[in-house]
Amino acid sequence: MSASTQAEATTPGAIEAMARAARVAARTLAQSPTVERDKALWAAANALRETRDVILEANAKDLAAYKGSEAFRDRLTLTPERIETMAKGLEDMADLSDPVGRILSEWTRPNGLKIRRVATPIGILGVIYESRPNVGADAAGLCIKSGNAVILRGGSESFHSAQAIHAAMVAGLKAAGLPEAAVQVAPSTDRQHVSDMLQAAGLIDLIIPRGGRSLVERVQNEARIPVLAHAEGLCHTYIHSAAEPQMARRIICNAKMRRPGICGATETLLIDSAIAPSLLPDIVSDLRELGCAFRADARARAIVPDLSAATEADFSTEWLDAILSVAVVDGVDAALEHIAVHGSGHTEAIITSDETVATRFLNGTDSAVVMWNASTQFCDGGEFGFGAEIGIATGRVHARGPVGLEQLTTFRYEVLGTGQVRP
């Protein structure tokens, strides 16, 4: 980007202009036939594939400048396989039912009025995200399908990647005859764009942050717009005394080490005291072979003495790295108490063959997602059948868990009369 273009991009009012253009585009998008929005997704998927080398070149620029941890480098890295996953995700969205116009409920009043609640797009979304450039494609695709316009602001570390992916999404919109302003991206790394988005009350309808604690807290503290956010992904896996050992070993290795830098990665292993002496050494050995380090309580270190000692703060830390906190607990209630004290309300899992205990665990935590005999890394919109996700919501208003198409709609009431007047 030239110096003059950069200066223009950071001119005060840039976000306001983008939001006003998005409002116009959103009206067209919301009223467009399903087939047009689906065509845009298919065309964008093709554009991602056709410009794969351009996207990888842009990503290489971002990687060359990146100086952070290896776990976050993994989140930033694009490969041909990951670009194909983005493209396939858009095609999967196109194959899903249209969330707009669904009749959510309907009834007839004694006076003959017919009332129905109908799903409608939210309007203009602002998505602020860090590191993972694929978030731009996922968010744009979900917004197109659900009839919402979106303004994207990726992290400075993924700027070039975000621009290249955005170009593919715009190509999809153009191919379908839909307004390009339905998907826009902040044109520079200027942090003022974030502030302007958070202050754009009346222009942007909902802000969705995707990133670490500092980003989410800043958005929640500064936004004058409703925020759909998640806290840290401080996920727990509890291995109950009735767990099948080989299953437990397989699941915990995947839950921690498949991709340790994502929010669905298990950060704390809770293992039942009845099974810990026989199983914990094998789990530690498995994970060490995969490059994992540990922070363990005294009871775990009594079983595996060379584990590093955990502090109380470690159990409230989202590592996003190849580090696992470990605690030995006495039964399911103790596991639930640990989660209640240290958890972030994201995803918890239990491994057990005892259905009664599993039910107790599933009902005993108020996290957005709870799992039985499965890796916490399945907390993902694609894995839930949503095509993709725009984020994981851990609040209790509007949406929880992976946020897909249905969660990106609100509703209106339609009242159909035959001439009734109110007495």
Summary of the structure (lengths in Angstrom):
residues: 423
radius of gyration: 23.4
end to end distance: 65.4
largest distance: 80.3
contacts: 1509
relative contact order: 0.14
helix: 46%
strand: 19%
